[in-house]
Amino acid sequence: MRAEVVSMTADNLDMEAIRRGGDILKQGGLVAFPTETVYGLGGDALNPQASMKIYAAKGRPSDNPLIVHIAEFDKLAPIVAEVPEKAKILAEKYWPGPLTMILPKSDLVPQETTGGLDSVAVRFPSDRIAQELIKAAGGYVAAPSANTSGRPSPTTAQHVEEDLGEAIEMIIDGGPVGIGVESTIVDVSGDVPAVLRPGAITMEMLKDVLGEVTIDPAILGPMAAGVRPKAPGMKYKHYAPKADLTLVEPANVAEARKTGEAVAMTQEQVNAMVETVWKLAKEKIDAGYKVGIICTDESRSHYPEGEVRSIGARKSQASVAHNLYALLREFDDLKVDYIYSESFSQDHLGQAIMNRLSKAAGYQIYKV
């Protein structure tokens, strides 16, 4: 049986549908819903069987933790063993919003939800539809992205239907999401906060509020086998299109990403990168392959052949992040054999963009 799809907007909520969605979640079922980042696949975070249903629906490894979503500040205390001072500072500044914090969990949260860890990832989304559904469900909704594991994350309800329409009970269609990449994840359980996944709350923003912030080495390259991930998106191949994807990146920027250093590209580097993307793509086109090219508004005219798609304006990181996953899914629909992509500066939101693109490419990077 296919999922029921209900449509609404934040300004025109269908409270009856939200109530029904909440009832489905309370009964152990699954509901997909919009957030400000991507669409989430919700289950009752305190129900071990519901968490296992999420893993099964997505085909997701069970050691990959789920994020517990709340919609009221007073819901945090019952699910954590403590709230460190730096967590309070971040919550005051960035909740509700695209920020997830890793905290020591209480016994209320089952290990099926946390991937077997003694910590729990918690987020308070700003999307009003998400907030009302979480409240209707009892206050605690575990929700990874609502896609088949490994595929590009969904930024529209149609993406959710493609992947999970046969596997879940309800999809709430709230229209396209705003940000387009998943929340920033910060581990605040230790002495020095560490970024486990970059997002719209950037490293620069975190440092402004907290001072010292580190980056977990696991997000800077492939994670070793046998290592248990602390947060979603750290260990397994994520966000990937079906075609072979190669990033073309200036060598010094590629090296900077291994340390998390913020580096912007020069125009000369951008020009060399564009030239190389076209050279590599042209070789495959001439060999008879169907080739996708990810470019920007500024470079579009430099690619006379291939399935050429602009991801947005290079000067607007927000537009690039917003369009990223939809563009990767479009190349799946086009059934291209190879994709060559320009890269982006390793600063501000660019850090999140490059984190997602490098994972989607399986860290296949051509340096120029």
LORO-907516 format. One record per residue (C-alpha): x, y, z. Coordinates in steps of 0.2 Angstrom, whole numbers. Layout:
% residues N
    xx    yy    zz
     X     Y     Z
...
//
This chain:
% residues 368
    xx    yy    zz
     0     0     0
     7    17    -5
     9    31     8
    -5    44    10
     1    61     4
    -6    76    12
    -1    94     7
     0   109    18
    10   125    21
    17   132    37
     5   147    34
   -10   135    31
    -8   120    42
   -19   105    41
   -21   101    59
   -32    86    56
   -19    78    45
    -5    82    58
   -16    74    71
   -17    58    60
     1    58    57
     5    60    76
    -7    45    79
     3    35    66
    19    39    75
    12    35    92
     7    18    85
    24    14    79
    22    19    61
    32    30    50
    28    48    43
    39    58    32
    39    77    34
    48    93    29
    61   102    39
    70   118    35
    85   107    29
    79    91    21
    63    80    22
    64    68    37
    58    50    40
    50    51    57
    47    37    70
    44    37    88
    61    40    95
    57    31   112
    50    15   103
    64     3    99
    53    -6    86
    49    11    77
    68    15    76
    71    -3    68
    57     1    56
    66    17    50
    82     7    47
    73    -6    37
    63     6    27
    79    16    22
    90     0    21
   101    10    33
   115     1    43
   109     0    61
   125     7    69
   121    24    60
   113    34    74
    96    43    72
    93    61    77
    79    64    90
    69    79    85
    60    89    99
    49   104    97
    49   112   115
    65   116   125
    58   107   140
    59    91   131
    78    90   131
    81    87   149
    72    70   150
    82    62   136
    99    67   141
   110    64   156
   116    82   157
   116    98   147
   134   105   147
   135   124   147
   141   125   129
   126   116   124
   115   128   133
   124   142   124
   121   134   107
   103   130   110
   100   148   116
   108   155   100
   103   142    86
    87   133    92
    75   131    84
    86   129    68
    98   118    58
   109   112    73
   110    95    80
   120    92    96
   127    76   103
   124    74   121
   125    60   134
   109    50   133
    97    46   147
    90    28   149
    74    35   142
    81    34   124
    84    16   118
   100    11   110
    91     6    94
    88    25    91
   106    29    95
   115    16    85
   121     7   101
   129    23   108
   128    30   125
   125    47   117
   110    55   108
   109    67    94
    95    80    97
    88    94    86
    75   107    87
    69   111    69
    62   128    65
    50   122    52
    32   124    59
    25   108    51
    39    98    59
    36   106    76
    17   103    75
    20    85    70
    33    82    84
    21    88    97
     6    78    90
    17    62    91
    21    65   110
    37    76   108
    51    64   102
    53    60    84
    68    50    77
    71    56    59
    85    53    47
    83    60    29
    68    52    21
    77    43     7
    84    26     3
   101    25    12
   115    31     1
   105    41   -11
   104    60   -12
    93    67     2
    76    72    -2
    72    91    -4
    54    88   -10
    40    76    -6
    41    69   -23
    59    63   -19
    52    55    -4
    38    46   -14
    51    40   -27
    61    31   -13
    49    27     1
    32    28    -6
    29     9    -4
    37     8    13
    29    21    25
    11    26    30
    11    45    27
    21    59    18
    17    77    23
    21    88     8
    26   105    13
    34   110    -3
    52   112    -7
    64   114     9
    73   130    12
    91   126    16
    94   109     6
   108   101    16
   106    92    33
   109   101    50
   126   105    57
   130    91    70
   141    97    85
   147    85    98
   146    95   115
   149    80   126
   168    83   128
   178    97   134
   180   105   116
   165   105   105
   168    95    88
   159    97    72
   154    80    66
   144    86    51
   145   103    43
   129   113    39
   121   130    38
   127   134    56
   145   136    50
   161   133    58
   164   152    58
   147   155    67
   151   142    80
   168   149    84
   160   166    86
   149   159   100
   160   146   108
   178   151   104
   187   135   102
   179   122    90
   187   107    82
   182    96    67
   181    77    69
   194    69    58
   181    57    52
   172    70    42
   188    75    32
   190    58    23
   184    40    22
   180    33    39
   190    17    44
   180     0    44
   175    -6    61
   174    12    68
   157    16    75
   150    33    69
   145    46    82
   133    54    70
   123    52    54
   133    53    38
   150    50    45
   154    32    40
   145    26    25
   144    32     7
   130    46     6
   121    57    -5
   127    47   -21
   120    48   -38
   120    32   -48
   133    38   -61
   151    39   -57
   154    56   -50
   171    65   -50
   175    82   -42
   188    93   -50
   196   104   -36
   212   115   -34
   225   105   -25
   228   117   -11
   209   118    -7
   208    99    -8
   222    98     5
   214   111    16
   199   100    17
   209    87    26
   212    99    40
   196   109    40
   205   125    36
   195   138    28
   201   142    10
   193   152    -4
   197   149   -22
   205   163   -33
   197   167   -50
   213   159   -58
   209   143   -49
   191   143   -54
   196   146   -72
   208   131   -72
   195   120   -64
   182   124   -77
   195   120   -91
   199   104   -83
   180    99   -80
   177   102   -98
   193    92  -104
   188    77   -94
   170    78   -99
   174    80  -117
   185    64  -117
   170    54  -111
   158    62  -123
   169    58  -138
   170    40  -132
   151    39  -133
   146    41  -115
   132    51  -109
   140    64   -97
   133    76   -84
   142    92   -80
   139   102   -63
   143   120   -66
   138   137   -60
   128   151   -67
   145   160   -71
   153   145   -80
   138   138   -90
   144   145  -106
   160   136  -105
   152   119  -108
   145   117  -126
   141    98  -125
   134    86  -112
   120    86  -100
   125   103   -92
   116   109   -77
   120   124   -66
   119   121   -47
   117   140   -44
   128   155   -43
   146   153   -37
   144   169   -27
   129   162   -18
   133   147    -8
   115   146    -2
   109   143   -19
   121   129   -22
   116   121    -6
    98   122   -10
   100   114   -27
   113   101   -24
   102    85   -20
    89    89   -33
   102    91   -46
   110    74   -42
    93    66   -43
    90    74   -60
   106    66   -66
    99    49   -60
    83    53   -71
    94    57   -86
   103    41   -84
   120    48   -87
   136    37   -86
   148    50   -79
   146    66   -69
   160    79   -68
   158    93   -55
   166   109   -51
   171   112   -33
   168   126   -21
   177   136    -8
   181   128     8
   173   141    19
   156   146    27
   142   135    19
   155   129     6
   162   117    19
   145   108    20
   143   108     1
   160   100    -1
   157    88    13
   141    82     4
   149    82   -14
   165    73    -9
   155    59     0
   143    58   -15
   159    56   -26
   166    43   -14
   181    55   -12
   185    53   -30
   194    70   -33
   204    76   -48
   216    89   -42
   222   104   -53
//
